[in-house]
Amino acid sequence: MDASRRSLLIGGTAAAALAPGTTPAATACAQRGGIPQALPLSGAPLLTAFMKLRASTDPRLTIGWMDAVNYAFIEGEAIPLYRLYAATWARFERRSDDLFEGRSIELAYFTDMRSGELLETLTLPRTGRTVTVPRYRAGPSTLKVMASRKETREFDMPGETRDAGSFFVRGQAISEQYLSQPERRGERIAIREDNGARVVTPAGKAGGFFYREWVIWSGDLDAVMRPDTACVEPEVDYSATTAWRPWMQMGDTPGHTLQNGRGGKAQRPEDLPPEHLRLTRKFHPDLLDDPERVLGK
């Protein structure tokens, strides 16, 4: 944005703040709001903007974090299960205009929705079965991020995950990831990411495992569009659906899980939300001691 236009905006905002009958709350709403407007971004420019929000366009370490709730969804009924604290420790390098490739480690903690205590056991709906709640750690994994990608390959998450049998089934994974709907609202940009996988088991049964997430990444528009900026602080709105995890022992119970939450990104472990940092310090101190070594090349 050029200086003359910026000064007009600042002046206009100041005048509105001093206008009779204008409350601070109304002024703040006017500053942050606005009708969403589509941005003409696609291909490599869209990918670049997204990676500034998702991680970084240079190979620095970033930690994307999520605070979400998880429900069992059975025949139209939504039943609370747990609160989910999740984080992805990652760094990426640009391989081409259309591809970023990186290394990541994923962590997840399952806690009681009310007390916040880490769950050791959980009683599942319909079955009434009380099961042991495992702790999730996957990686180091190789990640590819493109503006649009679809592939079929052997599902490699089981080989990269501690206690993998509690979380995944093996088979061929049909996965896709794509970016869409870049929008401007006021002085912020938002980009939608759709990401998911469906596993076909060796017996040929589709739906042995599935995962699908929808994420809105948003941040300061000026910062994202500056060529000399590699990493921008985001706000993250997240929703997902997954098949029953094996650790839940749901058998043929109809349904799946639903998740929704909000998140952000840290460039240093000490900048993580306190509960994320506390749990990581307790269960994964190696990531705090030397994350670069743990991620590997």
TADA-V402891 format. One record per pair of residues at least 4 apart in sequence whose C-alpha atoms are under 6 Angstrom apart, sorted by the first residue. I is the first residue (numbers start at 1). J is the second residue. D is the distance in whole Angstrom. If there is no record, write none. Layout:
[[I J D] [I J D]]
This chain:
[[7 11 6] [8 12 6] [29 33 6] [32 186 6] [33 186 6] [34 185 6] [34 186 5] [36 184 6] [36 185 5] [37 183 5] [37 184 5] [38 183 4] [39 182 5] [39 183 5] [41 46 5] [42 46 5] [43 147 6] [44 97 5] [44 98 5] [47 147 5] [49 224 6] [50 54 6] [51 55 5] [51 56 5] [51 57 6] [52 56 5] [52 57 6] [52 230 6] [52 231 5] [52 232 5] [53 232 5] [53 234 5] [55 62 6] [56 230 5] [56 231 5] [57 230 5] [59 91 5] [59 92 5] [59 93 5] [60 91 6] [61 90 6] [61 91 5] [62 89 6] [62 90 6] [62 266 6] [62 267 5] [63 88 5] [63 89 4] [63 265 5] [63 266 5] [64 87 5] [64 88 5] [64 264 6] [64 265 4] [65 86 6] [65 87 4] [65 263 5] [65 264 6] [65 265 6] [66 85 6] [66 86 5] [66 262 6] [66 263 4] [67 84 6] [67 85 5] [67 261 6] [67 262 6] [67 263 6] [68 83 6] [68 84 5] [68 260 5] [68 261 4] [69 83 4] [69 84 6] [69 259 6] [69 260 6] [70 81 6] [70 82 5] [70 258 6] [70 259 4] [71 78 6] [71 79 5] [71 80 4] [71 81 5] [71 257 5] [71 258 5] [72 78 6] [72 79 5] [72 257 5] [73 77 6] [73 78 5] [73 255 6] [73 256 5] [73 257 6] [74 255 4] [82 111 6] [82 112 5] [82 113 5] [83 110 6] [83 111 5] [83 112 6] [83 113 5] [84 109 6] [84 110 5] [85 108 6] [85 109 5] [86 107 6] [86 108 4] [87 106 6] [87 107 5] [88 105 6] [88 106 4] [89 104 5] [89 105 5] [90 103 6] [90 104 4] [91 102 5] [91 103 6] [92 101 5] [92 102 4] [93 100 6] [93 101 6] [94 100 4] [95 99 6] [95 100 6] [98 146 6] [99 145 6] [99 146 5] [100 144 6] [100 145 5] [101 143 6] [101 144 5] [102 142 6] [102 143 5] [103 141 5] [103 142 5] [103 143 6] [104 140 5] [104 141 5] [105 138 6] [105 139 5] [105 140 5] [106 137 6] [106 138 5] [107 136 6] [107 137 5] [108 136 5] [110 119 6] [111 116 5] [111 117 5] [111 118 4] [111 119 5] [112 116 5] [112 117 5] [120 132 6] [120 133 5] [121 131 5] [121 132 4] [121 133 5] [122 130 5] [122 131 5] [123 128 6] [123 129 5] [123 130 4] [124 128 5] [124 129 6] [137 161 6] [137 162 6] [138 160 5] [138 161 4] [139 160 5] [140 295 6] [147 178 5] [147 179 5] [148 177 6] [148 178 4] [149 176 5] [149 177 5] [150 175 6] [150 176 4] [151 175 6] [152 173 6] [152 174 4] [153 172 6] [153 173 5] [154 172 5] [154 173 6] [155 171 6] [155 172 5] [155 173 5] [158 164 5] [166 246 5] [166 247 5] [167 245 5] [167 246 6] [171 199 6] [171 200 5] [171 201 4] [171 202 5] [172 199 5] [172 200 5] [173 198 6] [173 199 4] [174 197 6] [174 198 5] [175 196 6] [175 197 4] [176 195 6] [176 196 6] [177 194 6] [177 195 4] [178 193 6] [178 194 5] [179 192 6] [179 193 5] [180 192 5] [181 191 6] [181 192 6] [182 190 6] [182 191 5] [183 189 6] [183 190 5] [184 188 6] [184 189 5] [187 221 6] [188 219 5] [188 220 5] [188 221 5] [189 218 5] [189 219 6] [189 221 5] [190 217 6] [190 218 4] [191 216 6] [191 217 5] [192 215 6] [192 216 5] [193 214 6] [193 215 5] [194 214 5] [195 212 6] [195 213 5] [196 211 5] [196 212 4] [197 210 6] [197 211 5] [198 209 6] [198 210 4] [199 209 5] [200 204 6] [200 205 6] [200 206 4] [201 205 5] [209 243 6] [210 242 6] [210 243 5] [211 241 6] [211 242 4] [212 240 5] [212 241 5] [213 239 6] [213 240 4] [214 238 6] [214 239 5] [215 237 6] [215 238 5] [216 236 6] [216 237 5] [217 235 6] [217 236 5] [218 234 5] [218 235 5] [219 234 5] [234 264 6] [235 264 5] [236 262 5] [236 263 5] [236 264 6] [237 262 5] [238 260 5] [238 261 5] [238 262 6] [239 259 5] [239 260 4] [240 258 6] [240 259 5] [241 257 6] [241 258 5] [242 256 6] [242 257 5] [243 256 5] [244 256 5] [266 271 6] [266 272 6] [272 277 6] [277 281 6] [280 284 5] [281 285 5] [287 291 4]]
